[in-house]
Amino acid sequence: MKNSFNLKISFLVGVLTFIVALMVGFYSNYISTQQLEVNSGESLLKLSKRVNDILDREMLERFREIRFAASLPIMTDENSSINEKRELIQKIKDNYNHHEWIGYALLDGTVEVGTNGYLEGKNVKARPWHPNGLNGPYIGDVHDALLLAKLLPNNSGEAIYFSDVAFPVINKNGKTLGVLCTHLTWQWTRDVIRSIQKEHGVEIFLLSKDGLILVGPENTERSNISDISLNVAQLLKTDEESFKILNWNDNVKYLTASSVSKGFEEYKGFSWKVIVRQPVDEAFKIAHKNTSLILLISVFLGILGAIIGIIISNKISKPLNKLNQIVDDITNNKEVKFLKNVSNDEIGKLHNALENLYKNLIEESKDKKNAQIKVELSLKIFEQALEGIIICDKNNNIILVNRAFTQITGYELNDIYGKNPSILNSGLQNQEFYENMWNRLRKDGKWDGHLKNKRKDGTIYDEYLKISTLKDRKDEIVNYLATFNSGF
């Protein structure tokens, strides 16, 4: 019994501790995984916004460079020579490699000077930057330049694209003399994006407002994003910043974040969209590592907790086993040995309660035994008394008689049980006699006197009768007790 109890409670505590540890581990793992996934998504979104911010700031700097150059005296003074102007724009190009070509066109669209002599004498008034540049500052979106593309060297092996920045050249009298324009090479944008891609292990797509891929991995440039993944194009068609897990056309799930350029200060931007994607397995690699680590720790803590639980349960079950032995001894009426110097905890209190209960049971048992002896003695006296005894209930109906009653009257208990003692009335006492008897009985609680009664066989006998009332704590009558003798 003892070993069985120890085994059960140890097993139960061990299993429960192990389960609780695992549940806590799994829950912690779930919460941490969810948080890490959110953190990964927010990290990609921040990277997307960072790329947009870099591009916007770079475009603003190019904007300011051309604005400054267009305001220089060499450009605004009509007396400046062509060589002076050529020398100025060539220095700008040579010092800032993001300028692929800088040119100054007159009002009629004729290119007066161009870096490296490109397009000089050519008319460019059909190009958007010339008419727009005459009216004010102009920044053009990314485009091809077929003529310059043939003239300019291309060592990158990739298609050449440009973004135009143009400013009107105005003299000190406010007269517009022409337009200073730069074709910004798109290679600097590729370099920025690819550097960030390599640093963070991600893939970045730069899209124009209509979804054209301006910069992208694996020869995706100049394709529309819907050609790459219709699913992504549909889900990311709004300008809202977001990150989602998306299924691209190669059936690989990517954590995908996107943000839209809003420009920076004077540069208002072209609503370029930067999409950053990373395979889910790679994006959540840290989360997966943490998952394995947390689960491993949970199993270890579960086993450790189970061992500790078993040790504690054994310590707890020891006094419980002793209490169990005490209960068994009480149940089997064996000699009971209670403990000494018990602890003051719940188990100690239970032990003391058992001890007090046992002592009370012993005392109660003694009291019951004494009471039983008294009851048996009273019954013997009742049965062996020489006087007849009648006990009635509160309604004066006979409920018990003794042997002397039967010997005197001839009535057995079965003959008169539940009947009124008036069954013994001989009719020799008048009504006044009985009224006086009951008045005195009600008043004093007792009565005695001589009268003649009738036996079962009809014979008359003399008796000396005593009647008393038995009352409860509320002073209400519960029984009538009558004793009598017949004088024989």
C-alpha positions as CSV (number, residue, x, y, z in Angstrom):
1,M,0.0,0.0,0.0
2,K,2.8,2.4,1.0
3,N,4.9,1.7,-2.0
4,S,1.8,1.9,-4.3
5,F,0.9,5.3,-2.9
6,N,4.5,6.7,-3.2
7,L,4.7,5.4,-6.7
8,K,1.4,6.9,-7.8
9,I,1.9,10.3,-6.3
10,S,5.5,10.5,-7.5
11,F,4.4,9.4,-11.0
12,L,1.6,11.9,-11.0
13,V,3.7,14.9,-9.8
14,G,6.5,14.0,-12.2
15,V,4.2,13.7,-15.2
16,L,2.3,16.9,-14.3
17,T,5.5,18.9,-13.8
18,F,6.9,17.6,-17.1
19,I,3.6,18.5,-19.0
20,V,3.5,22.0,-17.4
21,A,7.1,22.6,-18.4
22,L,6.5,21.5,-21.9
23,M,3.3,23.6,-22.2
24,V,5.1,26.7,-20.9
25,G,7.9,25.9,-23.4
26,F,5.6,25.5,-26.3
27,Y,3.6,28.6,-25.4
28,S,6.8,30.7,-24.9
29,N,8.1,29.3,-28.2
30,Y,4.8,30.3,-30.0
31,I,4.9,33.8,-28.5
32,S,8.6,34.3,-29.3
33,T,8.2,32.9,-32.8
34,Q,5.3,35.2,-33.5
35,Q,7.3,38.2,-32.2
36,L,10.4,37.3,-34.1
37,E,8.4,36.9,-37.3
38,V,6.8,40.3,-36.8
39,N,10.3,41.7,-36.0
40,S,11.6,40.2,-39.2
41,G,8.8,41.7,-41.2
42,E,9.3,45.1,-39.6
43,S,13.1,44.8,-40.3
44,L,12.5,44.2,-44.0
45,L,10.0,47.1,-44.1
46,K,12.6,49.4,-42.4
47,L,15.1,48.3,-45.0
48,S,12.6,49.1,-47.8
49,K,12.0,52.5,-46.4
50,R,15.8,53.0,-46.0
51,V,16.4,52.3,-49.7
52,N,13.7,54.8,-50.6
53,D,15.2,57.4,-48.3
54,I,18.7,56.9,-49.8
55,L,17.4,57.2,-53.3
56,D,15.3,60.3,-52.5
57,R,18.2,62.0,-50.8
58,E,20.6,61.1,-53.6
59,M,18.1,62.5,-56.2
60,L,17.8,65.7,-54.1
61,E,21.6,66.1,-54.1
62,R,21.7,65.8,-57.9
63,F,18.9,68.3,-58.1
64,R,20.8,70.7,-56.0
65,E,24.1,70.2,-57.9
66,I,22.5,71.2,-61.3
67,R,20.6,74.0,-59.7
68,F,23.9,75.4,-58.3
69,A,25.7,74.9,-61.6
70,A,22.9,76.7,-63.5
71,S,23.3,79.7,-61.2
72,L,27.1,80.1,-61.7
73,P,28.3,83.3,-63.4
74,I,29.9,81.3,-66.2
75,M,26.5,80.0,-67.2
76,T,24.4,83.1,-66.6
77,D,26.8,85.6,-68.2
78,E,26.1,85.9,-71.9
79,N,29.7,86.9,-72.5
80,S,31.1,83.6,-71.2
81,S,32.8,81.6,-73.9
82,I,31.7,78.2,-75.1
83,N,35.1,76.8,-73.9
84,E,34.5,78.2,-70.4
85,K,31.1,76.6,-70.2
86,R,32.4,73.3,-71.6
87,E,35.2,73.3,-69.0
88,L,32.7,73.9,-66.2
89,I,30.3,71.1,-67.0
90,Q,33.3,68.7,-67.8
91,K,34.7,69.4,-64.3
92,I,31.3,68.6,-62.7
93,K,31.0,65.3,-64.7
94,D,34.6,64.3,-63.9
95,N,34.2,64.9,-60.2
96,Y,30.8,63.3,-59.8
97,N,30.6,60.0,-61.7
98,H,26.8,59.8,-61.4
99,H,26.5,62.4,-64.1
100,E,26.7,60.4,-67.4
101,W,26.2,63.5,-69.6
102,I,25.8,67.2,-68.9
103,G,24.8,69.6,-71.6
104,Y,23.7,73.2,-72.2
105,A,21.0,73.8,-74.8
106,L,19.9,77.2,-76.2
107,L,16.4,78.4,-76.4
108,D,15.8,76.8,-79.8
109,G,16.9,73.4,-78.4
110,T,20.4,73.4,-80.0
111,V,23.0,71.8,-77.7
112,E,25.8,74.4,-77.4
113,V,28.1,72.4,-75.2
114,G,28.1,68.8,-73.9
115,T,30.5,66.8,-71.9
116,N,33.0,65.0,-74.1
117,G,31.5,66.9,-77.0
118,Y,28.5,64.5,-77.1
119,L,25.3,65.9,-78.8
120,E,26.9,69.3,-79.5
121,G,25.1,70.9,-82.4
122,K,22.2,68.5,-82.0
123,N,18.6,69.7,-81.4
124,V,16.9,68.3,-78.3
125,K,13.8,70.4,-78.1
126,A,11.8,67.2,-78.6
127,R,13.1,65.8,-75.4
128,P,10.9,66.4,-72.3
129,W,13.7,68.0,-70.3
130,H,14.2,71.0,-72.7
131,P,10.7,72.5,-72.8
132,N,10.1,71.7,-69.1
133,G,13.6,73.0,-68.2
134,L,12.8,76.3,-69.8
135,N,9.8,76.8,-67.6
136,G,11.4,75.8,-64.3
137,P,13.2,73.0,-62.4
138,Y,12.6,69.6,-63.9
139,I,13.3,66.0,-62.8
140,G,12.4,63.3,-65.2
141,D,11.6,59.7,-64.4
142,V,13.9,56.8,-65.6
143,H,14.0,56.4,-69.3
144,D,16.1,55.0,-72.2
145,A,18.4,57.3,-74.2
146,L,19.0,55.6,-77.5
147,L,21.2,58.3,-79.0
148,L,23.5,58.7,-76.0
149,A,23.4,54.9,-75.4
150,K,25.2,54.5,-78.7
151,L,27.7,57.2,-78.0
152,L,28.6,56.5,-74.3
153,P,30.9,53.7,-73.4
154,N,29.3,50.8,-71.5
155,N,31.6,48.6,-69.5
156,S,28.9,47.2,-67.2
157,G,27.3,45.0,-69.8
158,E,23.9,46.2,-68.6
159,A,21.4,48.4,-70.4
160,I,22.0,52.1,-69.9
161,Y,19.1,54.1,-68.3
162,F,18.9,57.8,-67.3
163,S,17.0,60.2,-65.1
164,D,17.1,63.8,-66.2
165,V,17.5,66.9,-64.1
166,A,17.2,70.3,-65.8
167,F,17.2,73.9,-64.7
168,P,16.7,77.1,-66.7
169,V,19.8,79.3,-67.0
170,I,18.7,82.9,-66.2
171,N,20.9,86.0,-66.4
172,K,21.0,88.7,-63.8
173,N,18.2,90.6,-65.7
174,G,15.8,87.6,-65.4
175,K,16.2,86.6,-69.0
176,T,16.2,82.9,-69.8
177,L,19.2,82.0,-71.8
178,G,18.8,78.2,-72.1
179,V,18.6,74.9,-70.2
180,L,21.3,73.1,-68.2
181,C,20.6,69.4,-68.1
182,T,22.2,66.3,-66.7
183,H,21.5,62.7,-67.6
184,L,22.1,60.8,-64.3
185,T,23.4,57.3,-64.8
186,W,21.2,54.7,-63.3
187,Q,24.2,52.6,-62.4
188,W,24.6,54.4,-59.1
189,T,21.1,53.3,-58.1
190,R,22.0,49.7,-59.0
191,D,25.2,50.0,-56.9
192,V,23.3,51.3,-53.9
193,I,20.6,48.6,-54.0
194,R,23.0,45.8,-54.7
195,S,25.3,46.8,-51.9
196,I,22.3,46.7,-49.5
197,Q,21.2,43.4,-51.0
198,K,24.6,41.8,-50.3
199,E,24.8,43.3,-46.8
200,H,21.4,42.0,-45.7
201,G,21.1,38.8,-47.8
202,V,17.8,40.0,-49.5
203,E,16.5,40.7,-53.0
204,I,15.3,44.3,-53.8
205,F,13.0,45.4,-56.6
206,L,12.7,49.1,-57.4
207,L,9.5,49.8,-59.3
208,S,8.2,52.8,-61.1
209,K,4.7,54.1,-60.3
210,D,3.2,51.9,-63.1
211,G,5.0,48.7,-61.9
212,L,8.0,48.7,-64.2
213,I,11.0,47.1,-62.6
214,L,13.7,49.8,-62.7
215,V,16.2,47.8,-60.7
216,G,15.8,44.1,-59.9
217,P,17.7,40.8,-59.6
218,E,18.3,38.2,-62.2
219,N,17.7,40.2,-65.4
220,T,14.2,41.3,-64.3
221,E,14.8,45.0,-65.2
222,R,12.4,46.7,-67.6
223,S,9.9,43.9,-67.0
224,N,6.6,44.7,-65.2
225,I,6.2,43.2,-61.7
226,S,3.0,41.5,-62.9
227,D,5.1,39.5,-65.4
228,I,7.3,38.3,-62.5
229,S,4.4,37.5,-60.1
230,L,0.8,38.4,-60.7
231,N,0.0,37.4,-57.1
232,V,2.5,40.0,-55.8
233,A,1.3,42.7,-58.2
234,Q,-2.2,42.2,-57.0
235,L,-1.4,42.2,-53.3
236,L,1.0,45.1,-53.4
237,K,-0.9,47.4,-55.8
238,T,-1.7,49.9,-53.1
239,D,0.8,52.5,-51.8
240,E,0.4,51.3,-48.2
241,E,3.5,50.3,-46.4
242,S,3.3,46.6,-45.4
243,F,5.0,43.3,-45.0
244,K,3.4,39.9,-45.8
245,I,4.3,36.3,-46.5
246,L,3.7,35.9,-50.3
247,N,3.9,33.0,-52.7
248,W,5.8,34.2,-55.8
249,N,5.6,32.3,-59.1
250,D,8.5,30.0,-58.2
251,N,6.4,28.4,-55.4
252,V,8.8,29.7,-52.8
253,K,7.3,31.7,-50.0
254,Y,8.9,35.0,-49.3
255,L,8.6,37.5,-46.5
256,T,7.9,40.5,-48.6
257,A,7.9,44.2,-47.5
258,S,7.1,47.2,-49.6
259,S,7.1,51.0,-49.3
260,V,6.6,54.0,-51.6
261,S,8.9,56.9,-52.2
262,K,7.4,60.2,-51.0
263,G,10.4,62.4,-52.0
264,F,12.5,64.6,-49.8
265,E,12.3,68.3,-49.3
266,E,12.4,70.0,-52.8
267,Y,12.5,66.6,-54.6
268,K,8.9,65.5,-54.7
269,G,9.6,62.0,-55.9
270,F,8.1,59.7,-58.5
271,S,6.3,57.3,-56.2
272,W,8.9,54.6,-56.8
273,K,8.1,51.4,-54.8
274,V,10.8,49.4,-53.2
275,I,10.0,45.8,-52.6
276,V,12.3,43.7,-50.4
277,R,11.9,40.0,-50.3
278,Q,13.6,37.2,-48.4
279,P,12.8,33.4,-48.4
280,V,10.7,32.6,-45.4
281,D,13.2,30.0,-44.2
282,E,16.0,32.5,-44.3
283,A,13.9,35.4,-42.8
284,F,12.8,33.2,-39.9
285,K,16.1,31.4,-39.4
286,I,16.6,33.0,-36.0
287,A,13.1,32.2,-35.0
288,H,13.6,28.5,-36.0
289,K,16.8,28.4,-34.1
290,N,15.1,29.8,-31.1
291,T,12.3,27.3,-31.5
292,S,14.7,24.4,-31.3
293,L,16.5,25.9,-28.4
294,I,13.4,26.7,-26.4
295,L,12.0,23.2,-27.0
296,L,15.2,21.7,-26.0
297,I,15.3,23.8,-22.8
298,S,11.6,22.9,-22.2
299,V,12.3,19.2,-22.4
300,F,15.3,19.6,-20.1
301,L,13.3,21.7,-17.6
302,G,10.5,19.2,-17.9
303,I,12.8,16.3,-17.0
304,L,14.5,18.3,-14.2
305,G,11.1,19.4,-12.9
306,A,9.8,15.8,-13.0
307,I,12.9,14.6,-10.9
308,I,12.4,17.5,-8.4
309,G,8.7,16.7,-8.3
310,I,9.4,13.1,-7.5
311,I,11.8,14.0,-4.8
312,I,9.3,16.5,-3.3
313,S,6.4,14.1,-3.6
314,N,8.4,11.4,-1.8
315,K,9.1,13.9,1.0
316,I,5.4,14.9,1.2
317,S,4.1,11.3,0.9
318,K,6.3,10.1,3.8
319,P,4.2,11.7,6.6
320,L,1.1,11.0,4.5
321,N,2.0,7.3,4.6
322,K,2.4,7.5,8.4
323,L,-1.0,9.1,8.6
324,N,-2.4,6.3,6.4
325,Q,-0.9,3.7,8.7
326,I,-2.5,5.4,11.7
327,V,-5.9,5.3,9.9
328,D,-5.4,1.6,9.1
329,D,-4.6,0.8,12.8
330,I,-7.7,2.7,13.9
331,T,-9.9,0.9,11.4
332,N,-8.5,-2.5,12.4
333,N,-8.7,-1.8,16.1
334,K,-4.9,-2.2,16.5
335,E,-2.7,-0.4,18.8
336,V,-2.3,3.1,17.5
337,K,1.1,4.9,17.8
338,F,0.8,8.6,17.1
339,L,3.9,10.7,16.2
340,K,5.7,13.0,18.5
341,N,6.9,16.5,17.7
342,V,5.0,16.8,14.5
343,S,5.4,19.8,12.2
344,N,3.0,22.8,12.3
345,D,2.0,22.5,8.7
346,E,-1.2,21.1,7.2
347,I,0.0,17.5,7.6
348,G,0.9,18.2,11.2
349,K,-2.5,19.7,11.8
350,L,-4.1,16.7,10.1
351,H,-2.1,14.4,12.4
352,N,-3.2,16.3,15.5
353,A,-6.8,16.3,14.3
354,L,-6.7,12.5,13.8
355,E,-5.2,12.1,17.3
356,N,-7.9,14.2,18.9
357,L,-10.6,12.4,16.9
358,Y,-9.2,9.0,18.1
359,K,-9.2,10.2,21.7
360,N,-12.8,11.5,21.3
361,L,-13.8,8.2,19.8
362,I,-12.3,6.3,22.7
363,E,-14.1,8.5,25.2
364,E,-17.3,8.3,23.2
365,S,-17.0,4.5,23.0
366,K,-16.6,4.4,26.8
367,D,-19.6,6.7,27.3
368,K,-21.7,4.6,25.0
369,K,-20.7,1.4,26.8
370,N,-21.6,3.0,30.1
371,A,-24.9,4.3,28.7
372,Q,-25.6,0.8,27.3
373,I,-25.0,-0.7,30.7
374,K,-27.4,1.8,32.3
375,V,-30.0,1.2,29.6
376,E,-29.8,-2.6,30.1
377,L,-30.0,-2.1,33.8
378,S,-33.0,0.1,33.4
379,L,-34.7,-2.4,31.2
380,K,-34.1,-5.2,33.7
381,I,-35.6,-3.0,36.5
382,F,-38.5,-2.1,34.2
383,E,-39.2,-5.7,33.4
384,Q,-38.6,-7.1,36.9
385,A,-40.4,-4.5,38.9
386,L,-43.3,-5.8,41.1
387,E,-45.4,-2.8,40.3
388,G,-47.2,-2.4,37.1
389,I,-45.7,0.3,34.8
390,I,-47.5,2.1,31.9
391,I,-45.7,4.6,29.6
392,C,-47.9,6.8,27.3
393,D,-47.0,9.3,24.6
394,K,-48.0,13.0,24.9
395,N,-51.4,12.1,23.6
396,N,-51.9,9.6,26.4
397,N,-51.7,6.6,24.2
398,I,-50.0,3.5,25.6
399,I,-46.6,2.7,24.1
400,L,-45.0,0.5,26.7
401,V,-46.0,-1.8,29.7
402,N,-44.0,-4.1,31.8
403,R,-44.4,-7.7,32.9
404,A,-46.1,-6.9,36.2
405,F,-48.7,-4.8,34.3
406,T,-49.6,-7.9,32.2
407,Q,-49.7,-10.2,35.3
408,I,-52.0,-7.8,37.1
409,T,-54.4,-6.8,34.2
410,G,-54.1,-9.7,31.9
411,Y,-53.4,-7.4,29.0
412,E,-50.3,-8.0,26.7
413,L,-48.7,-4.9,25.0
414,N,-50.1,-6.0,21.7
415,D,-53.6,-5.9,23.1
416,I,-53.4,-2.3,24.2
417,Y,-50.6,-0.6,22.2
418,G,-51.8,2.9,21.0
419,K,-54.9,2.8,23.2
420,N,-55.9,5.0,26.0
421,P,-55.5,3.7,29.6
422,S,-59.2,4.2,30.0
423,I,-59.5,0.7,28.7
424,L,-58.9,-0.3,32.3
425,N,-61.8,1.9,33.6
426,S,-64.2,-0.1,35.7
427,G,-66.9,2.6,35.7
428,L,-66.9,2.7,39.5
429,Q,-65.3,6.2,39.5
430,N,-67.5,9.1,38.4
431,Q,-66.6,11.8,35.8
432,E,-65.7,14.3,38.6
433,F,-63.1,11.9,39.9
434,Y,-61.2,11.9,36.6
435,E,-61.6,15.6,36.1
436,N,-60.0,16.3,39.5
437,M,-57.2,13.8,38.6
438,W,-56.4,15.5,35.3
439,N,-56.6,19.0,36.8
440,R,-54.1,18.1,39.5
441,L,-51.9,16.3,36.9
442,R,-51.8,19.4,34.7
443,K,-51.1,21.7,37.6
444,D,-48.5,19.7,39.6
445,G,-47.3,17.3,37.0
446,K,-48.2,14.3,39.2
447,W,-51.1,12.5,40.9
448,D,-51.6,9.5,43.1
449,G,-54.7,7.9,44.6
450,H,-56.8,4.7,45.0
451,L,-59.3,3.5,42.5
452,K,-60.8,0.4,41.1
453,N,-60.0,-0.9,37.6
454,K,-61.1,-3.8,35.5
455,R,-58.9,-6.7,34.2
456,K,-59.1,-8.2,30.8
457,D,-61.3,-10.9,32.1
458,G,-63.7,-8.3,33.6
459,T,-62.8,-8.8,37.2
460,I,-62.4,-5.7,39.4
461,Y,-59.2,-5.0,41.3
462,D,-58.1,-2.4,43.7
463,E,-55.0,-0.4,42.9
464,Y,-52.9,2.4,44.2
465,L,-51.9,4.5,41.2
466,K,-49.2,7.1,40.7
467,I,-49.0,9.3,37.5
468,S,-46.3,11.8,36.6
469,T,-45.5,13.8,33.5
470,L,-42.2,13.7,31.6
471,K,-41.3,17.0,29.9
472,D,-38.6,18.2,27.4
473,R,-36.4,21.3,27.6
474,K,-39.2,23.5,26.4
475,D,-41.3,22.3,29.3
476,E,-43.7,20.5,27.0
477,I,-45.1,17.0,27.9
478,V,-43.6,14.2,25.9
479,N,-44.7,11.2,28.0
480,Y,-46.9,10.1,30.9
481,L,-45.5,7.5,33.4
482,A,-47.9,5.5,35.6
483,T,-47.0,2.9,38.3
484,F,-49.5,0.9,40.3
485,N,-49.9,-2.1,42.5
486,S,-53.0,-4.1,43.2
487,G,-52.3,-4.8,46.9
488,F,-51.8,-8.6,46.5
